[in-house]
Structures are given as C-alpha cells and as structure tokens.
Amino acid sequence: MKTHKGDSPHVVSAALSSRQRVLASDDLINIRAAIAQDRADVRRIHGSAFPESESARVSTLAAELLFDQTLPQTISLIAETEGAAVGHAAFSPVRLAGNPNVRAYILAPLGVKPDHQKRGIGSKLVEYGLRRLSIMKVNVVLVYGDPRYYRRFGFNADAARQYIPPYPLQYPFGWQALALDDCHIKKSPAVITCVAALSDPKLW
Ligand SMILES: CC(C)(COP(=O)(O)OP(=O)(O)OC[C@H]1O[C@@H](n2cnc3c(N)ncnc32)[C@H](O)[C@@H]1OP(=O)(O)O)[C@@H](O)C(=O)NCCC(=O)NCCS
C-alpha cells in the first residue's frame, strides 16, 4: 500500500471535481466527498465530538487521512446540513498478511458534532461508506470502537477474530469486523497493516 504525506494532487483533484456532487441526500443531510479545504472543519468535528483525552489525536488522524495518498483510495466523507459540515467518516485500506487478494478497509475515525448527534448523521455516513465499499468489491470492513454503536451495522467481534490489529489494543472488546461478502481469508488469523496515519500505537 502506497502512502504519502502532504498534498496529494490525485486525491485532491478527484475530490474537488466531486465537491458539488452530493453523494447521498435526504431532506436535511447531504453526504459528499471530503476535500483538502475541509481540513479545518474535519478537525473541528472530531475536536468537539471526542473527549478531550482523545480529541487532538483523532483530529490529527482525520486531517492526515485527507492527504494520505493510498492505493486503493481512502474514502473520506463529510455530512453537511444547511451548508455546514457536521460529521465526518474515513474508510482507509488495510493489508492482510498472507492474503494479498482480500480487499479490506477500516472505518476510523467517525465523528458528529455534539449538537447534531442522535439525528441519524453517523448512521448515514457509515451506511453510505459501506455501500460504496461494497460496490468497490471490498470483502471486509474493520472497526475499533464501541460495539453498542457498531452492532447496528452488523459489525461484530466474532468476525474480527481472524484479523490481528497492528498494535495491542487498549479496549480489545472494541475490535470488530463486518464481512461484505462470503470471501474467506486463506491464512488466518491475518495480521493487518494500516495506512501511515493509522500506524501509531497511541491510536490503538
Ligand atoms: C458515535 C457517533 C458518531 C454517532 O453519531 P450520531 O449521528 O449521533 O449517530 P446516529 O444518530 O446514527 O445514532 C445515534 C444513536 O447512537 C447511540 N450512540 C452514540 N454513541 C454510542 C455509543 N458509544 N454506544 C452506544 N450507542 C451510542 C445514541 O445514543 C443514539 O441512540 P438512539 O438511536 O437509540 O437514540 C457520535 O455519537 C460521536 O461522534 N461520538 C463521539 C465520537 C465517537 O465516539 N466516535 C465513534 C468512535 S468509536
């Protein structure tokens, strides 16, 4: 997986062309691709959503993922309402040792501004991202977070047993996976490698 810090002309121009394009919408909420110019908003969203002990680290992660040039591409989504960015989610590719043909992604981070939570915005970001990954023929999506939230999308700990996180987990119960098809990994369990922005043991 190729990763590169700094402005990424490929990612930015691809995203710019889709700036006006709303990917999903209902009466109140639009989902669109995040672009480089969203950096400050993305930082603000996670800075306010996460507790103080985590907010700086997660904001930095989210901002870095906007610029991390990955292959396959990282999907970074903004939820906006009345023209204001209120939620953000990123799905980045992971490699599975011994399983080069399995396509896997990880969802991290996900955040919605506190004054906009509990209106379905987080769910819309996750559901849109999962649909997009499914179209891309991704086999499995991983997440490290609160199972009480992620179980509604089908993520579960059993499915994650085949995937070894890159660092020891502070909260092992938060390690979950969602299979998007019935693909089976060859060498199980498989150690995963994340993109550069997520390759920081403090995030785990
Ligand atoms: C988690 C988060 C993204 C959900 O966003 P949201 O827009 O409020 O999500 P939705 O409206 O789709 O769903 C809201 C529901 O999720 C529940 N929920 C939110 N966080 C939860 C958690 N950690 N555990 C269990 N349920 C949770 C809410 O209570 C609400 O329940 P309800 O539908 O019964 O009222 C948002 O609460 C957030 O940004 N939290 C802080 C950052 C964070 O924890 N991110 C996830 C990383 S693991």
The ligand as an ORCA input file, in Angstrom:
! r2SCAN-3c Opt
* xyz 0 1
  C     -20.860      7.764     17.659
  C     -21.380      8.956     16.882
  C     -20.554      9.143     15.624
  C     -22.824      8.698     16.489
  O     -23.271      9.762     15.693
  P     -24.823     10.117     15.606
  O     -25.016     11.000     14.449
  O     -25.311     10.582     16.914
  O     -25.386      8.667     15.292
  P     -26.860      8.219     14.955
  O     -27.784      9.392     15.056
  O     -26.800      7.480     13.705
  O     -27.159      7.209     16.115
  C     -27.410      7.715     17.378
  C     -27.626      6.579     18.327
  O     -26.373      6.009     18.628
  C     -26.237      5.964     20.018
  N     -24.824      6.042     20.364
  C     -23.948      7.003     20.104
  N     -22.749      6.668     20.621
  C     -22.897      5.463     21.193
  C     -22.047      4.607     21.870
  N     -20.775      4.891     22.088
  N     -22.576      3.448     22.307
  C     -23.840      3.133     22.103
  N     -24.701      3.903     21.468
  C     -24.231      5.063     21.020
  C     -27.010      7.152     20.510
  O     -27.363      7.029     21.859
  C     -28.235      7.078     19.620
  O     -29.124      6.100     20.084
  P     -30.673      6.144     19.700
  O     -30.742      5.945     18.217
  O     -31.233      5.000     20.453
  O     -31.144      7.489     20.134
  C     -21.363     10.241     17.737
  O     -22.057      9.984     18.926
  C     -19.976     10.735     18.050
  O     -19.394     11.483     17.277
  N     -19.470     10.328     19.227
  C     -18.169     10.771     19.698
  C     -17.078     10.186     18.871
  C     -17.151      8.691     18.800
  O     -17.359      8.011     19.798
  N     -16.988      8.173     17.573
  C     -17.049      6.770     17.312
  C     -15.727      6.197     17.513
  S     -15.857      4.638     18.155
*
